[in-house]
Amino acid sequence: MTPSKSFLIFILLLTGLLCPGSCSAGNSSSEIVFVGSTPGDELIKSMLTIQPETKVDFIRWNLTLNNTKSAFVLSIVFGESQPNTSGFKGGGEKHSFEGEYTISKSGNKNINGEIYSLRSNKLSSVIAMVKLNDNLFHLLTPQNQLMVGNGGWSYTLNRKGPLNNLAVLPALTTSSTLTNDTSLQVVFEGRTPCQGIATDNNLTVTPDCFKLKWKLILNRDPQTLLPTTYQLKTTFNRDADRSGKWTIIKATPSNPNTVIYQLYSDKSENSFSLLAGDENVLFFINKNRELYIGNGDFSFTLNKRK
């Protein structure tokens, strides 16, 4: 090989035009995978072309976004839950969808932030979700409102292999809709992964604990409507129950429009913090003011009881 040819190959390798054994790795880095398990109510079944008569307790999602091609691949498994497991009776049914997504900014009265809209010929309608940060998405209704889950599952999708140090919290709705609430008592519920949040808050759990079921009761003064007391219960660990006073923090250094519900505990110096997505959905945040990231089974989301 002549020196000139050797020099040319070196330049091509350096610039990435020749990449034996590494091109596929470069392409894979453009793909980001989100997972989660959501309820199987009538609206989401319609959006995912699941027959209305199909009995669906929950839906397991695996969503791959290709940020180079603005394309997505969505695989779902759904059906009746198998008791005492995280799976489905008979393995569940499977659907898959491929298509393209677009990103838009929304500043309407219902939601703020970047909205990802998934479109496919196999989907009966657009599936929209708002970006909380690079690790979390939350599904939206056709009216661009946060979808509300139940005591078992939420509508949050979690990034596999999440990024670290994402301390900027979003403000998904205007603070006035959250601070002007006239309800004297509201109840939120949901299930989260166990070990991480237990370690952060000095909760005693068994090594095999993989989920915690939460019930949060928020009370307000009947005259002033200001926050007063709360009860935070977990049915899988009574020692983790907390009660005390709560308050609304209307701003954070990272985002002046963020609204946080701060729960102060009577039992210890520990306190829980939740980001208020809107009046119906809350997200647990850690001591560093970062959103917790869930897994394929559960998210760190609480849903207002209907």
C-alpha positions as CSV (number, residue, x, y, z in Angstrom):
1,M,0.0,0.0,0.0
2,T,1.4,3.4,-1.0
3,P,1.8,6.1,1.7
4,S,-0.8,8.2,0.0
5,K,-3.4,5.4,0.3
6,S,-2.5,4.8,3.9
7,F,-3.0,8.4,4.7
8,L,-6.4,8.5,2.9
9,I,-7.6,5.5,4.9
10,F,-6.4,7.1,8.1
11,I,-8.4,10.3,7.3
12,L,-11.5,8.3,6.5
13,L,-11.3,6.4,9.7
14,L,-10.8,9.6,11.7
15,T,-13.8,11.3,10.2
16,G,-16.0,8.3,10.6
17,L,-16.6,7.6,6.9
18,L,-15.1,4.2,7.4
19,C,-16.2,2.5,10.6
20,P,-15.9,-1.3,10.5
21,G,-17.4,-2.7,13.7
22,S,-18.5,0.7,15.1
23,C,-21.2,2.0,12.8
24,S,-24.0,0.0,14.5
25,A,-22.9,1.2,17.9
26,G,-23.1,4.8,16.7
27,N,-26.6,4.2,15.3
28,S,-27.8,2.5,18.6
29,S,-26.8,5.6,20.6
30,S,-29.5,7.6,18.8
31,E,-32.2,5.3,20.1
32,I,-33.7,5.9,23.6
33,V,-35.9,3.4,25.2
34,F,-38.8,4.2,27.6
35,V,-40.7,1.6,29.6
36,G,-43.7,1.5,31.9
37,S,-47.0,0.0,32.8
38,T,-50.2,1.9,32.5
39,P,-53.8,1.3,33.3
40,G,-56.0,-0.2,30.6
41,D,-59.0,2.1,30.7
42,E,-61.3,2.8,27.7
43,L,-59.5,5.9,26.4
44,I,-56.1,4.3,26.2
45,K,-57.5,1.1,24.7
46,S,-59.1,3.2,22.0
47,M,-55.9,5.0,21.3
48,L,-54.0,1.7,21.0
49,T,-56.6,0.0,18.9
50,I,-57.4,-2.6,21.6
51,Q,-61.0,-3.9,21.2
52,P,-63.3,-2.3,23.8
53,E,-64.6,-5.7,25.1
54,T,-61.0,-6.9,25.9
55,K,-60.4,-7.2,29.6
56,V,-57.3,-5.2,30.3
57,D,-56.0,-4.6,33.8
58,F,-52.8,-3.0,32.7
59,I,-50.6,-2.4,29.6
60,R,-46.8,-2.8,29.6
61,W,-45.0,-0.4,27.2
62,N,-41.7,-0.5,25.5
63,L,-41.1,2.6,23.4
64,T,-38.0,3.2,21.3
65,L,-37.4,6.8,20.0
66,N,-34.9,7.3,17.2
67,N,-33.9,10.9,17.6
68,T,-32.0,10.9,14.3
69,K,-34.9,9.8,12.1
70,S,-37.7,11.1,14.4
71,A,-39.1,7.6,14.3
72,F,-40.5,5.3,16.9
73,V,-41.2,1.7,17.6
74,L,-43.8,0.9,20.3
75,S,-44.4,-2.6,21.6
76,I,-47.2,-3.3,24.1
77,V,-48.3,-6.3,26.1
78,F,-51.7,-6.2,27.8
79,G,-54.4,-8.3,29.4
80,E,-55.6,-9.5,32.8
81,S,-53.0,-9.5,35.6
82,Q,-51.8,-12.8,37.0
83,P,-52.3,-12.7,40.8
84,N,-49.2,-12.5,42.9
85,T,-47.0,-11.8,39.9
86,S,-46.1,-8.8,37.7
87,G,-47.2,-10.6,34.5
88,F,-50.4,-11.5,32.6
89,K,-52.7,-14.4,32.5
90,G,-51.7,-16.6,29.6
91,G,-48.8,-14.2,28.8
92,G,-51.1,-11.4,27.6
93,E,-51.7,-10.1,24.1
94,K,-49.1,-8.2,22.0
95,H,-49.4,-5.3,19.6
96,S,-46.6,-3.3,17.9
97,F,-46.6,0.0,16.1
98,E,-44.0,1.9,14.0
99,G,-44.2,5.5,12.8
100,E,-42.8,9.0,13.2
101,Y,-43.0,11.5,15.9
102,T,-43.0,15.3,16.0
103,I,-42.1,17.7,18.8
104,S,-44.0,20.8,19.6
105,K,-44.2,23.4,22.3
106,S,-47.5,23.9,24.1
107,G,-48.5,26.9,26.2
108,N,-52.2,26.4,26.4
109,K,-54.2,26.5,29.6
110,N,-54.0,22.7,30.1
111,I,-50.3,21.9,29.8
112,N,-46.8,23.5,29.4
113,G,-43.7,22.0,27.9
114,E,-42.5,19.9,24.9
115,I,-45.1,17.5,23.5
116,Y,-44.1,14.4,21.6
117,S,-46.8,13.2,19.1
118,L,-46.6,9.7,17.9
119,R,-48.3,8.9,14.5
120,S,-48.7,5.5,12.9
121,N,-51.0,4.0,10.2
122,K,-51.8,1.3,12.7
123,L,-52.9,3.7,15.5
124,S,-56.4,5.0,15.6
125,S,-55.3,8.4,16.8
126,V,-52.2,10.4,17.8
127,I,-50.5,9.4,21.0
128,A,-49.2,12.5,22.8
129,M,-47.0,12.7,25.8
130,V,-45.3,15.6,27.6
131,K,-41.6,15.6,28.4
132,L,-40.9,16.0,32.1
133,N,-37.2,15.7,31.5
134,D,-34.9,13.5,29.5
135,N,-35.8,10.5,31.7
136,L,-39.6,10.8,31.9
137,F,-42.6,11.2,29.8
138,H,-46.3,11.4,30.8
139,L,-49.1,10.5,28.5
140,L,-51.8,13.1,27.6
141,T,-55.5,13.1,26.8
142,P,-56.7,14.4,23.5
143,Q,-57.3,17.7,25.4
144,N,-53.6,17.9,26.4
145,Q,-54.2,17.1,30.0
146,L,-52.2,14.7,32.1
147,M,-53.8,11.2,32.0
148,V,-54.8,10.1,35.5
149,G,-54.0,6.6,36.5
150,N,-55.3,4.6,39.5
151,G,-54.0,2.9,42.6
152,G,-52.2,0.3,40.6
153,W,-50.6,2.0,37.6
154,S,-49.9,5.5,36.2
155,Y,-49.4,7.0,32.8
156,T,-45.6,7.8,33.2
157,L,-43.0,6.2,31.0
158,N,-39.4,5.8,32.4
159,R,-36.1,5.9,30.5
160,K,-34.0,2.7,30.6
161,G,-30.4,3.7,31.4
162,P,-31.5,7.1,32.8
163,L,-29.3,10.2,32.8
164,N,-28.0,11.6,36.1
165,N,-28.1,15.0,37.6
166,L,-31.3,16.3,36.1
167,A,-32.3,18.8,38.8
168,V,-34.4,21.1,36.6
169,L,-38.1,20.5,37.5
170,P,-40.8,21.3,35.0
171,A,-43.8,23.5,35.5
172,L,-46.5,21.6,33.6
173,T,-49.4,23.8,34.5
174,T,-49.9,27.3,35.9
175,S,-49.5,27.7,39.6
176,S,-52.9,29.4,40.0
177,T,-54.7,26.2,39.2
178,L,-52.9,24.4,42.0
179,T,-52.9,27.1,44.7
180,N,-56.6,28.0,44.2
181,D,-57.9,24.6,44.9
182,T,-61.1,24.7,47.1
183,S,-61.2,21.0,48.0
184,L,-61.0,20.5,51.8
185,Q,-59.6,17.0,51.3
186,V,-58.1,15.1,48.4
187,V,-56.7,11.6,48.2
188,F,-53.9,10.5,45.9
189,E,-52.8,6.9,45.4
190,G,-50.3,4.8,43.5
191,R,-47.6,2.1,43.5
192,T,-43.9,2.8,43.2
193,P,-40.7,0.8,43.1
194,C,-39.5,0.0,46.7
195,Q,-35.8,0.0,47.3
196,G,-34.6,3.4,46.1
197,I,-37.2,5.5,47.8
198,A,-37.0,3.4,51.0
199,T,-33.2,3.9,51.2
200,D,-33.5,7.6,50.6
201,N,-36.1,8.0,53.4
202,N,-34.7,5.5,55.9
203,L,-37.7,3.2,55.6
204,T,-37.2,-0.4,56.8
205,V,-38.2,-2.8,54.0
206,T,-37.3,-6.4,53.3
207,P,-34.6,-7.2,50.6
208,D,-37.3,-8.7,48.3
209,C,-39.5,-5.6,48.5
210,F,-40.1,-4.5,44.9
211,K,-43.2,-2.2,45.2
212,L,-44.8,0.2,47.7
213,K,-48.4,1.1,47.6
214,W,-49.1,4.7,48.7
215,K,-52.1,6.6,49.9
216,L,-51.8,10.4,50.4
217,I,-54.5,12.4,52.1
218,L,-54.2,16.2,51.9
219,N,-56.3,18.4,54.1
220,R,-57.0,22.1,53.9
221,D,-58.4,24.6,56.4
222,P,-62.2,25.1,55.8
223,Q,-61.9,28.8,56.2
224,T,-58.7,29.9,54.6
225,L,-58.4,26.8,52.2
226,L,-54.6,26.8,53.1
227,P,-52.8,23.4,53.5
228,T,-53.0,22.0,57.0
229,T,-52.3,18.3,57.7
230,Y,-51.6,15.2,55.7
231,Q,-51.4,11.4,56.1
232,L,-49.0,9.4,53.9
233,K,-49.6,5.6,54.2
234,T,-48.0,2.6,52.5
235,T,-49.9,-0.6,52.8
236,F,-46.8,-2.8,52.3
237,N,-44.9,-1.2,55.2
238,R,-46.9,0.4,58.0
239,D,-43.6,1.7,59.6
240,A,-43.3,4.0,56.6
241,D,-46.5,5.8,57.4
242,R,-46.1,9.5,57.9
243,S,-48.3,12.3,59.1
244,G,-47.8,16.0,59.8
245,K,-48.2,19.3,58.1
246,W,-47.8,20.1,54.4
247,T,-47.3,23.3,52.4
248,I,-47.0,24.5,48.9
249,I,-43.7,25.8,47.5
250,K,-44.5,27.9,44.5
251,A,-41.0,28.1,43.0
252,T,-37.6,26.5,42.8
253,P,-34.2,27.9,41.8
254,S,-34.3,25.8,38.6
255,N,-37.8,26.9,37.6
256,P,-39.7,29.8,39.2
257,N,-43.1,28.3,38.1
258,T,-42.6,24.9,39.6
259,V,-45.1,23.9,42.3
260,I,-44.0,21.4,45.0
261,Y,-46.1,19.9,47.7
262,Q,-43.8,19.6,50.8
263,L,-44.8,17.1,53.5
264,Y,-43.2,17.5,56.9
265,S,-43.2,14.5,59.2
266,D,-44.1,14.3,62.8
267,K,-42.1,11.0,63.2
268,S,-38.7,12.2,62.1
269,E,-36.8,15.0,60.4
270,N,-37.4,13.3,57.0
271,S,-39.9,14.9,54.7
272,F,-41.4,13.9,51.4
273,S,-41.6,16.2,48.4
274,L,-43.8,15.8,45.4
275,L,-43.9,17.8,42.1
276,A,-47.5,18.9,41.3
277,G,-48.0,18.1,37.6
278,D,-51.5,19.4,37.9
279,E,-54.4,19.0,40.3
280,N,-54.7,15.3,39.5
281,V,-51.1,13.9,39.2
282,L,-48.1,14.1,41.6
283,F,-44.5,13.0,41.1
284,F,-42.1,12.0,43.9
285,I,-38.9,13.9,44.0
286,N,-35.8,13.1,46.0
287,K,-33.7,15.1,48.4
288,N,-31.7,16.6,45.5
289,R,-34.9,18.0,44.0
290,E,-34.7,15.4,41.2
291,L,-37.6,13.4,39.8
292,Y,-37.5,9.7,40.7
293,I,-37.3,7.3,37.8
294,G,-39.3,4.2,37.8
295,N,-39.1,0.9,35.8
296,G,-41.2,-1.3,33.5
297,D,-43.6,-2.2,36.3
298,F,-44.1,1.0,38.3
299,S,-43.5,4.7,38.2
300,F,-43.1,7.3,41.0
301,T,-46.4,8.8,40.3
302,L,-49.5,9.4,42.5
303,N,-53.0,9.8,41.0
304,K,-56.0,11.6,42.4
305,R,-58.7,9.2,43.4
306,K,-61.7,9.6,41.3
